[in-house]
Amino acid sequence: MTDETQQAPAEGGAIAAAAAALAEASGQPAVVVQAEPKIDELGRTYATGKRKNAVARVWIKPGNGQLTVNGRSGEVYFARPVLRMVLSQPFQVTDRIGQYDIVCTVVGGGLSGQAGAVRHGISKALMLREPELRGILKKVGMLTRDSRVVERKKYGRAKARRSFQFSKR
């Protein structure tokens, strides 16, 4: 068989492997369709990331690792080292440190939620640009939106669950 009729399944592509096995059993050539990278006319890939109440719009393009958040550099916007570490996790997992420039706009929430939203957006944009990274990113849970949000305050309570201090007299 030629390379055009049979391609190796992508990492984590159980459906592609099953389709190839089924085609071999039936004696027909297997045609596995790979996902196409989504790149715009400026060479960028776009994705939206969310965490708590924060929403991040993220564009990545090949570069030297520059991070721009809301028009400011990433080191200025996310001053705490823990937040910068959160942003670098998708690149560490996929061995792409310093290969992409990131431009993003973030609204809503606090700095921790915004950093999580940018990380989610970077992960999705990497997956859209290089579809073979999907298995790696999915295995470590970076493509899943963390749906935990703050519980609302109830009436007759001090906070969501805490009641007011009890006074006997």
C-alpha atoms as a printed R data frame, in Angstrom:
    type eleno elety resid chain resno       x      y      z
1   ATOM     1    CA   MET     A     1   0.000  0.000  0.000
2   ATOM     2    CA   THR     A     2   1.134  3.534 -0.609
3   ATOM     3    CA   ASP     A     3   1.467  6.344  1.904
4   ATOM     4    CA   GLU     A     4  -1.592  8.066  0.442
5   ATOM     5    CA   THR     A     5  -3.937  5.178  1.152
6   ATOM     6    CA   GLN     A     6  -2.734  4.342  4.649
7   ATOM     7    CA   GLN     A     7  -1.493  6.761  7.270
8   ATOM     8    CA   ALA     A     8  -0.453  5.966 10.805
9   ATOM     9    CA   PRO     A     9  -3.166  6.855 13.320
10  ATOM    10    CA   ALA     A    10  -2.571  9.959 15.399
11  ATOM    11    CA   GLU     A    11  -1.444  9.548 18.994
12  ATOM    12    CA   GLY     A    12  -4.516  8.833 21.087
13  ATOM    13    CA   GLY     A    13  -6.616  8.169 17.963
14  ATOM    14    CA   ALA     A    14  -8.453  5.018 19.008
15  ATOM    15    CA   ILE     A    15 -11.104  5.553 16.340
16  ATOM    16    CA   ALA     A    16  -8.455  5.793 13.618
17  ATOM    17    CA   ALA     A    17  -6.778  2.601 14.854
18  ATOM    18    CA   ALA     A    18 -10.107  0.769 14.916
19  ATOM    19    CA   ALA     A    19 -10.908  1.963 11.381
20  ATOM    20    CA   ALA     A    20  -7.509  0.762 10.139
21  ATOM    21    CA   ALA     A    21  -7.990 -2.656 11.795
22  ATOM    22    CA   LEU     A    22 -11.481 -2.975 10.296
23  ATOM    23    CA   ALA     A    23 -10.180 -2.069  6.826
24  ATOM    24    CA   GLU     A    24  -7.366 -4.650  7.100
25  ATOM    25    CA   ALA     A    25  -9.858 -7.350  8.124
26  ATOM    26    CA   SER     A    26 -12.078 -6.586  5.129
27  ATOM    27    CA   GLY     A    27  -9.113 -6.479  2.729
28  ATOM    28    CA   GLN     A    28  -9.723 -2.886  1.619
29  ATOM    29    CA   PRO     A    29  -7.131 -0.106  1.848
30  ATOM    30    CA   ALA     A    30  -7.487  2.031  4.984
31  ATOM    31    CA   VAL     A    31  -7.885  5.753  4.528
32  ATOM    32    CA   VAL     A    32  -7.382  7.636  7.786
33  ATOM    33    CA   VAL     A    33  -8.188 11.322  7.574
34  ATOM    34    CA   GLN     A    34  -5.938 13.563  9.659
35  ATOM    35    CA   ALA     A    35  -7.323 16.819 11.067
36  ATOM    36    CA   GLU     A    36  -6.196 19.894  9.144
37  ATOM    37    CA   PRO     A    37  -4.326 22.647 11.014
38  ATOM    38    CA   LYS     A    38  -6.408 25.825 11.333
39  ATOM    39    CA   ILE     A    39  -4.171 28.774 10.394
40  ATOM    40    CA   ASP     A    40  -5.441 32.177  9.234
41  ATOM    41    CA   GLU     A    41  -3.974 34.372  6.470
42  ATOM    42    CA   LEU     A    42  -1.596 36.039  8.971
43  ATOM    43    CA   GLY     A    43  -0.169 32.680 10.102
44  ATOM    44    CA   ARG     A    44  -1.975 32.724 13.448
45  ATOM    45    CA   THR     A    45  -4.186 30.170 15.184
46  ATOM    46    CA   TYR     A    46  -7.075 31.376 17.370
47  ATOM    47    CA   ALA     A    47  -8.793 29.756 20.346
48  ATOM    48    CA   THR     A    48 -10.953 30.827 23.283
49  ATOM    49    CA   GLY     A    49 -10.148 29.734 26.833
50  ATOM    50    CA   LYS     A    50 -12.355 29.973 29.910
51  ATOM    51    CA   ARG     A    51 -11.867 29.578 33.664
52  ATOM    52    CA   LYS     A    52 -14.145 30.763 36.489
53  ATOM    53    CA   ASN     A    53 -15.506 34.101 35.197
54  ATOM    54    CA   ALA     A    54 -12.527 34.871 32.951
55  ATOM    55    CA   VAL     A    55 -12.609 34.570 29.155
56  ATOM    56    CA   ALA     A    56  -9.395 34.697 27.107
57  ATOM    57    CA   ARG     A    57  -9.063 35.132 23.350
58  ATOM    58    CA   VAL     A    58  -5.690 33.665 22.341
59  ATOM    59    CA   TRP     A    59  -3.740 33.881 19.078
60  ATOM    60    CA   ILE     A    60  -0.499 31.920 18.633
61  ATOM    61    CA   LYS     A    61   1.991 32.139 15.780
62  ATOM    62    CA   PRO     A    62   5.545 30.870 15.279
63  ATOM    63    CA   GLY     A    63   8.050 33.078 17.067
64  ATOM    64    CA   ASN     A    64  10.457 33.193 19.976
65  ATOM    65    CA   GLY     A    65   8.119 32.871 22.964
66  ATOM    66    CA   GLN     A    66   6.855 36.452 23.426
67  ATOM    67    CA   LEU     A    67   3.679 36.776 25.532
68  ATOM    68    CA   THR     A    68   1.423 39.830 25.226
69  ATOM    69    CA   VAL     A    69  -1.655 40.120 27.456
70  ATOM    70    CA   ASN     A    70  -4.058 43.038 26.919
71  ATOM    71    CA   GLY     A    71  -1.298 45.057 25.252
72  ATOM    72    CA   ARG     A    72   1.211 44.501 28.077
73  ATOM    73    CA   SER     A    73   4.016 41.977 28.372
74  ATOM    74    CA   GLY     A    74   3.219 38.737 30.167
75  ATOM    75    CA   GLU     A    75   5.796 39.364 32.926
76  ATOM    76    CA   VAL     A    76   4.136 42.692 33.790
77  ATOM    77    CA   TYR     A    77   0.520 41.478 33.592
78  ATOM    78    CA   PHE     A    78   1.075 38.169 35.425
79  ATOM    79    CA   ALA     A    79   3.678 39.297 37.979
80  ATOM    80    CA   ARG     A    80   3.507 36.233 40.252
81  ATOM    81    CA   PRO     A    81   5.808 33.374 39.172
82  ATOM    82    CA   VAL     A    82   3.061 30.809 39.845
83  ATOM    83    CA   LEU     A    83   0.816 32.418 37.231
84  ATOM    84    CA   ARG     A    84   3.621 32.478 34.640
85  ATOM    85    CA   MET     A    85   4.282 28.803 35.387
86  ATOM    86    CA   VAL     A    86   0.594 28.040 34.702
87  ATOM    87    CA   LEU     A    87   0.906 29.750 31.294
88  ATOM    88    CA   SER     A    88   3.998 27.753 30.321
89  ATOM    89    CA   GLN     A    89   2.499 24.314 31.145
90  ATOM    90    CA   PRO     A    90   1.038 23.563 27.678
91  ATOM    91    CA   PHE     A    91   4.410 24.299 26.072
92  ATOM    92    CA   GLN     A    92   6.329 22.198 28.626
93  ATOM    93    CA   VAL     A    93   4.055 19.198 28.143
94  ATOM    94    CA   THR     A    94   4.367 19.348 24.335
95  ATOM    95    CA   ASP     A    95   8.093 20.368 24.207
96  ATOM    96    CA   ARG     A    96   7.300 23.614 22.370
97  ATOM    97    CA   ILE     A    97   8.920 26.106 24.785
98  ATOM    98    CA   GLY     A    98   9.944 29.301 23.003
99  ATOM    99    CA   GLN     A    99   8.527 28.279 19.611
100 ATOM   100    CA   TYR     A   100   5.337 30.374 19.582
101 ATOM   101    CA   ASP     A   101   4.448 34.010 20.223
102 ATOM   102    CA   ILE     A   102   1.194 34.504 22.126
103 ATOM   103    CA   VAL     A   103  -1.118 37.500 21.890
104 ATOM   104    CA   CYS     A   104  -4.214 37.402 24.075
105 ATOM   105    CA   THR     A   105  -6.962 39.540 25.512
106 ATOM   106    CA   VAL     A   106  -8.528 38.576 28.824
107 ATOM   107    CA   VAL     A   107 -11.670 39.916 30.506
108 ATOM   108    CA   GLY     A   108 -13.457 39.027 33.736
109 ATOM   109    CA   GLY     A   109 -12.430 37.317 36.932
110 ATOM   110    CA   GLY     A   110  -9.206 37.720 38.886
111 ATOM   111    CA   LEU     A   111  -5.610 37.058 37.928
112 ATOM   112    CA   SER     A   112  -5.718 33.362 38.827
113 ATOM   113    CA   GLY     A   113  -8.829 32.741 36.732
114 ATOM   114    CA   GLN     A   114  -7.381 34.789 33.885
115 ATOM   115    CA   ALA     A   115  -4.157 32.755 33.925
116 ATOM   116    CA   GLY     A   116  -6.213 29.544 33.802
117 ATOM   117    CA   ALA     A   117  -8.263 30.928 30.918
118 ATOM   118    CA   VAL     A   118  -5.128 31.844 28.953
119 ATOM   119    CA   ARG     A   119  -3.686 28.363 29.604
120 ATOM   120    CA   HIS     A   120  -6.890 26.769 28.331
121 ATOM   121    CA   GLY     A   121  -6.808 28.992 25.231
122 ATOM   122    CA   ILE     A   122  -3.134 28.221 24.544
123 ATOM   123    CA   SER     A   123  -3.815 24.497 24.825
124 ATOM   124    CA   LYS     A   124  -6.742 24.667 22.401
125 ATOM   125    CA   ALA     A   125  -4.791 26.833 19.943
126 ATOM   126    CA   LEU     A   126  -1.816 24.419 20.031
127 ATOM   127    CA   MET     A   127  -4.173 21.518 19.349
128 ATOM   128    CA   LEU     A   128  -5.772 23.354 16.420
129 ATOM   129    CA   ARG     A   129  -2.361 24.284 14.964
130 ATOM   130    CA   GLU     A   130  -0.801 20.830 15.484
131 ATOM   131    CA   PRO     A   131  -3.603 18.215 15.645
132 ATOM   132    CA   GLU     A   132  -1.145 15.454 16.605
133 ATOM   133    CA   LEU     A   133  -0.707 17.132 20.026
134 ATOM   134    CA   ARG     A   134  -4.344 16.481 20.965
135 ATOM   135    CA   GLY     A   135  -3.620 13.165 22.696
136 ATOM   136    CA   ILE     A   136  -0.854 14.623 24.856
137 ATOM   137    CA   LEU     A   137  -2.849 17.689 25.893
138 ATOM   138    CA   LYS     A   138  -6.021 15.700 26.528
139 ATOM   139    CA   LYS     A   139  -4.208 13.133 28.677
140 ATOM   140    CA   VAL     A   140  -2.998 15.839 31.094
141 ATOM   141    CA   GLY     A   141  -6.431 17.525 31.090
142 ATOM   142    CA   MET     A   142  -5.543 20.860 29.485
143 ATOM   143    CA   LEU     A   143  -8.286 20.743 26.850
144 ATOM   144    CA   THR     A   144 -11.056 20.380 29.443
145 ATOM   145    CA   ARG     A   145 -12.660 23.571 30.707
146 ATOM   146    CA   ASP     A   146 -12.544 23.656 34.503
147 ATOM   147    CA   SER     A   147 -16.246 24.205 35.238
148 ATOM   148    CA   ARG     A   148 -15.854 25.028 38.938
149 ATOM   149    CA   VAL     A   149 -17.208 28.480 39.770
150 ATOM   150    CA   VAL     A   150 -17.872 30.304 43.034
151 ATOM   151    CA   GLU     A   151 -21.089 29.243 44.755
152 ATOM   152    CA   ARG     A   152 -23.624 32.048 45.079
153 ATOM   153    CA   LYS     A   153 -24.467 33.694 48.389
154 ATOM   154    CA   LYS     A   154 -27.834 32.663 49.879
155 ATOM   155    CA   TYR     A   155 -30.203 34.894 51.815
156 ATOM   156    CA   GLY     A   156 -30.122 34.515 55.575
157 ATOM   157    CA   ARG     A   157 -26.460 33.473 55.422
158 ATOM   158    CA   ALA     A   158 -23.194 35.354 55.811
159 ATOM   159    CA   LYS     A   159 -21.659 33.701 52.737
160 ATOM   160    CA   ALA     A   160 -22.664 30.787 50.510
161 ATOM   161    CA   ARG     A   161 -22.867 28.319 53.403
162 ATOM   162    CA   ARG     A   162 -21.612 30.078 56.517
163 ATOM   163    CA   SER     A   163 -24.374 31.314 58.797
164 ATOM   164    CA   PHE     A   164 -24.228 34.396 60.992
165 ATOM   165    CA   GLN     A   165 -22.638 34.050 64.427
166 ATOM   166    CA   PHE     A   166 -25.095 32.617 66.946
167 ATOM   167    CA   SER     A   167 -25.727 34.690 70.058
168 ATOM   168    CA   LYS     A   168 -27.492 33.112 73.026
169 ATOM   169    CA   ARG     A   169 -28.239 36.468 74.749
